[in-house]
């Protein structure tokens, strides 16, 4: 009976060897997985801690970026408001200066008309020199 058992064992080992030669990648993958599991099971807590720290760091960076973006948007809005206020002020000042110059021009034209009185040719020459237009009746 021992001969039969030895023969069966020998046949099984021969079949297993042939299967192993054809499917060696599966065996290597199983051995590699077991080895990695033994090596890493002790450091899995440390890996989880590193993962949590990395995630916290990521969340902090995103929060800082969001705050920076919000502050930048506020500064841009403030700069746009300041620009519009300044532009309005400049336009108002320009309008006042324009009105002032128009009033001064009117006064000067009136002065020229009074000084040249009836001499229309001299009045036209003076208006042309000073303002660039001529008097036409």
Beta strands, then each sheet from edge to edge (+ up, - down):
end
